[in-house]
Amino acid sequence: MYKILVSDPISPEGLKSLFDHKDFEIETNTELNERELIEKIVDFEGLIVRSQTQVTADIIAAAPNLKVIARAGVGVDNIDVDAATKHGVIVINAPDGNTISATEHSMAMILSMARNIPQAHLSLKDGRWDRKTFRGTELYNKTLGVIGAGRIGLGVAKRAQSFGMHILAFDPYLSEDKAKELNVTRATVEEIAEQADFVTVHTPLTPKTKGIVGEAFFEKAKPTLQIINVARGGIIDEEALLKALDNNQIQTAAIDVFETEPATESPLVKHDKVIVTPHLGASTVEAQEKVAVSVANEIIDIFENGNVLNAINAPKMTYSEINDELKPYIELTKLTGEVGIQLLEKAPRELQIKYEGDIALDDTSLLTRTLVSGVLRQDLGERVNLINALVLLNEQGVSYNIEKNTKHRGFSNYIELTLINKDTKITIGATVLNGYGPRIVRINDYPVDFKPEQYQLVVNHTDKPGIVGHTGQILGEYNINIASMHLGRTNQGGNALMVLSIDHPVNEDVIKSLYSIEGFNLVRNVELDIVNEPSYNI
């Protein structure tokens, strides 16, 4: 018998397959605090939560038999995924169960905001028959900007089109062909800011998307812009949103998710120009039943068949279990993917992967999955892992091919990644040098030799005297220390490449100042996830 604890209110109809299964013993207790859960979890192999229970590292450490933590929903913000991974506990979720509910709630927010329904409702309840104050806006013939064209974003777009709205969509993996098929127009975030009458956000919350709608966005926006967030708190910069509303830069907002929840004290909740709901995007009877069915069925599949479909992390493989010759190349491929995707201007439509030398004789599937994870995680966030990396790559419409050659190219082993988007491509060559660890040895046609560090600046420039000195001077003015500098060039006086490893990240002001250097053509900021102690999710 597998013992499963349900510690949050979850649809019993959705969990019926678990309750009815002869091999599972289910206990429901939704009143446990952290101390009580630590005492109780010892005997359980599975834990099912929604958003109420905070699954901390202490709880996970107190559960020697725990194999699976299931989140009956999408986000796993209330689960310490790193702690679960370290203890070999699989964390699963139900990514598709709330798609329809979140889509419909987004449309409800747009309509409520456009027609002032909450305000008019309260006014009439207070005994006022006020028809002039609550004059609304038609959706017909208006432009809706959709930032994040996944299942929910495209679901909102489809429904908005039935109202006669024009759709501008931003998503790094939205191809021109797909956009034409859906009758939407691809746009940048800046173009959406300038042209949209309504905006809805539906991206994952990642370092790239945090604050993607912020001060610069609102400065470009129409004063009549109406904006909603039913995705994740933090995608819209709340401070910038408040400022834009107060300064009449935009008209109104409708917010279901907040940077900090519960959000009862948020200034947005009390603002006259904001409609708010308490994170209700997935709160329908149907959605709660669907996510419960999803996690219940997957728990059965994991324990009975060992199949994992919707893992946020992956089963733990210890460092000692990895082939010694392969170990340094796992970190190398991850970093190669991270460098490549940050140097490509647009999301790739194709990946070309080469393995050369002795490594080409080995099974490189683990390296390929690690490399693809490094590429995708920049835009898709922590839901990418080694189990689902290739599936997610296919979902984004990105093809890949692998070439192997046992001949040596000056290195005993060499890995090369080329990311292609139409006429734009970036090639990263990498190897492991004995005693020096992972090295990037090629960027496009430039030979380089540098150890990937957490913060780098990659600069395309003209090869001319004074470039290095001016660079150091500007970085010094911003108190940015240079740890190392590497130069590559195709020919004297021609195009050149400079790679700077720096101690701290740079902001837009620093990059703007660097562009003032005569001969600087392109400055890219690259930030890597450097692992100090080897730990692999496999």
Buried (B, 14 or more C-beta within 10 A) or exposed (E): EBBBBBBBEBBBEBBBBBBEBEEBBBEBEEEBEBEEBBEBBEEBBBBBBBBEBBBBEBBBBBBEEBBBBBBBBBBBEBBBBBBBBBBBBBBBBBBBBBBBBBBBBBBBBBBBBBBBBBBBEEBEEEEEEEEEEBEEBEBEEBBBBBBBBBBBBBBBBBBBBEBEBBBBBBBBBBBEEBBEEBEBBBBEBEBBBBBBBBBBBBBBBBEBBBBBBBBBBBEBBBEEBBBBBBBBBBBBBBEBBBBBBEEEBBBBBBBBBBBEEEBEEBBBBEBEBBBBBEBBBBBBEEBBBBBBBBBBBBBBBBBEEEEBBBBBBBBBBEEEEBEEEBBBBBBBBBBBBBBBBBBBEEBBBBBBBBBBBBBBEBEBEBBBBBBBBBBBBBBBBBBBBBBBBBEBBEBBBBEBEBEBEEEEBEBBBBBBBBBBBEEEBBBBBBBBBEEEEBBBBBBBEBBBBBBBBBBBBBBBBBBEEEBBEBBBEBBEEEEBEBEEBBBBBEEEEEBBBBBBBBEEBBEEEBBEBBEEBEBBEEBBBBBBEBEEEEEBBB
